[in-house]
Amino acid sequence: MKEQAAFSIVYEDAHIIVVNKASGIAVGADRWDSSKDRLDRLLAPVWVVHRIDKDTSGIVVFAKDAKTHRDLCYAFEQRKVDKTYHAVVSGRPPWKEISCEQPLVVDGDKHHRTIIDKYQGKKSLTQCKVLIAAGNYTVVELRPQTGRTHQIRVHLAYLGHPVICDPLYGTMKPVCLSQFKRAWHGDLPSERPLLSRLGLHASSILIPGYTVFNAPFSRDMHSVIAQMKKWGRNL
C-alpha cells in the first residue's frame, strides 16, 4: 500500500498555511519527543500557532510572519477559535450529548500524562455528541472549548469511553471489520485492522478573519467510519 504523505496543504496565503497532518508526525518541538520529522521543519519558515498530538491526524494552522503569529496566538488564548474533532471510541455511551468539565493538570504523573484534579486542575470543557454506533465502537463529535494538552483523550476516558488505540488513557486494541459486521467469514487471526492508531482526528477549525477550514479523514479513519455507517446505525 502506498505510504501516506506527512501532510497535505488545505489553504495557503501570504500570512498563514493550513495543513491536514497525518498521524505519527509532530507539529513542532516537544520536550518528550526528539523526532526530527516535524511539520514546522518540513514547512519552514513558519511559526507554530497551536498543536495537536503527534498521533492525532487533522487540521493545523501555521503563521508565516511574526505579526500573524501574535494575532493568531491571541485568538487562541481568548478562545476565539472554534475547533471540531471526531473520535472513534470504545463502547457505546448512554448519552447522546454531554459536556465534560473535569479540571486538568498537564504532566500530572510520572508518565507525563494529563490528569484530572478537582483542586489544582485548570478549568477544561469538552462538548461531546454521539454520531454513529456499530459493534462495540462509537463515533463521537467533539468541540473543545479549552485547549489543555490531551484534553479530549482524558475527558473521553473519564466518561468511560476512551479513544481507541490510546496507549496513555485506554488500550491498544485495534478496530477490525469482524468486530461489528454481523456475518464475518474471514480468518480472524490474520485479519488486517481497519484502524490501529489513535482514532482521533482534528476535522475543522474556524479562526477570525477566515472561513472554516476542513481536513478530510485519512484513509484509515475514513475506512472505519464508512464501515460503521454500513453495519451500524446513525444516532
N, C-alpha and C positions, 0 to 999 in steps of 0.2 A: 504494500500500500504506500502511496506517495506520502512523504513526510510533510506534516503541516507546517506552514510558514510561521515564523515567530510573531508576526503581526501583519495586518493589512490596514491601509490608510482609509479612514472613513471620511475625513474632511481636512482640508489644509488651506490656510490663507497666510497673509504676511505676519500674523500675530499668534496664531495657535495651530497645533496639529492634533487631530483626534484619531486614535488608532483603536483597532479591535485586537486585543492581545490574546495570544494563545496561552493555555495553561502551561506552567512549568518555566516561565521566564519572569524574572523580577523586573519591577518598574524602575527602581533605582537602587542606590547603595543601601545596604542593610547590615547592621552590626552582627546579625546572626547568619548572614549569607554572604560569602566572599565570592560568589559567582561573577565571572567576567561578562557573561552573556546577560546584559541588561538593556532594557529599552532605551534608557537615556543615552547610553553609549551608541547604540545602533542608530539613533535618530539625531545624534549630536550635530550642532549645538542646540540644546533645548534646556528648559528649566522644568523640574518636576513640580507639579502643582498639587497632585493628590496621588494616592496609591491604592491599589487593590492587591490582595495577597498573591504571592508568586504562583500558587496553584489554582487561583481563580482566573477564569477567562473573561474577556469582555472589554468594555469601553474605558479608555484612559485619555485624559486631556493633558497636553504639554503646552507651555508657553514658549514663544520664540524670541521674546525680548524681555528685558527686566521690568518694564512698566506693566506689561500684560501679566507677568508673573505676580507682581504685587497685587494687581487688581483681582486676579482670579483667586489668589490665596485669601484675600479679604472676603471675597464672595463665599468661599467655603467656610471660613471662620464664622461668618454671620449667618450661616445656614440659608443662603440664598440659592443654593444649588439643589435641584431635585434629581434623585438617583433611583433607579429601579433595577432590582436584581431578580433572577429566577434561580431556584434551587430544587434539586431532586433530594428528597429527604426520606429517611427510614420511617415506616409505619404510616398509619392513617390518622391524622389529627381529628379529635372530636369536635373541633371548632371550624367554622367556615372562615371567619376573620377574627384576628386577635391582635392586640398591641402588647408588646413586651417592654417593660420599663425597668428591668433589673439593672442597678448601677454596677459599673465595671471598673476593675483595676487592671491596667495593661501590664504585662510582665509580672504577674502576681504570684507565680510559684517557681520552683526550681527548674521546671521545664519551659519557662518563658511563656507560659500560656496566660491569656486574659482570664480573669476570674470574677465571679460575682461577689461583691462585698457591700452589704447594705449600709455599712457605716463609713467606709473610706472610699467607696467607689464613686465614679463620676456619673452624673445623670446620663442615661442612654435610652433611646427609644427606637424600636423597630416595629413597623406595621406589617402584618402578615396576612396573606389571603390565599386560601386553597384554590387551585385551578383544576387539577386532574388527579385522579387516583387510579392505580392499577396494581394488582398484586399487593405486595407489602410496601409500596412506594407511593409518594405523592409529590406533585409539582406545586411549589409554593412561590407566589409572587411576593417580593419584599421591598419595602420602602423605608430605608433607614433615615431617621430624622436627625441623628447624630453620627459622628464618624469615628468611633473608637476602633482600635485595632481588633480584628476578629469578631467584631460586634455581632454580625449576623450569625456566625457559626456558634458563638456562645449562647445567644438567645434561643436559637433553634434547639440546641442541646438541652438547655434548661427546660424548654417546653416539652421535652421528651421525644423530639423528632430531629436528631442530628442530620446534617448534610451527609450524603453517602460518601464513602471513601475519605473520611476525615480522620487522619491519624492522631490528631490532638484532642478532638472533642467527641469522636464517635468510633467507628470501626472501619477497616479497610475492605469490607465485603463489597465486591463489585455488583453492578446491575446486569443481569442476564435475561435474555428473552424468555427462557423457561420459567422464570420466577413470576411471570404474570400471564403468559399465554396459556389458555385453557387446555389445549391438547398439544403437548410437546413430543415430537418424535425423534429428536436428535440425541446425540451422545452427551450426557451431562458432564462427564469428566473432561471432555475435550472441547466443551462449548466455549466460544470466544465471547468475552463480556462486551456488552454494548457500551458500558461506561465504567472505567476503572480508575478514574482520577477524581479529585474533589468536584462534586457536582454542583458548583456554584458559578453563575455567570452574571457579569455586570451588563445588563441589557440596554440601558439607555441613560442619558444624562441631559439635563437642561441647565445651561449656565446663562447668566444675564447677558443680554445683547445678542443671543443666538437662538436658533431653533433647536428642537430636540434632536440629539444625535443618537442613532440606534446602532447596535452591534449585533449582527445575526449570530445565532448559535453556531458554535463549532460543530464539526461533523459528529462527534460522539454525543454531545448534548442533543443535537437535532435528532439523531437516530433514536435515542432512548425516549425522548418526548413524543416523537412520531409513533413509536410502538405503544406507548402508554395511551395515546389518544385512540389507537386502533383497538386495543384489547381492554382498556379500562373505561372510565366514564368521566365526562366533564362535570364539575360540581358548581 
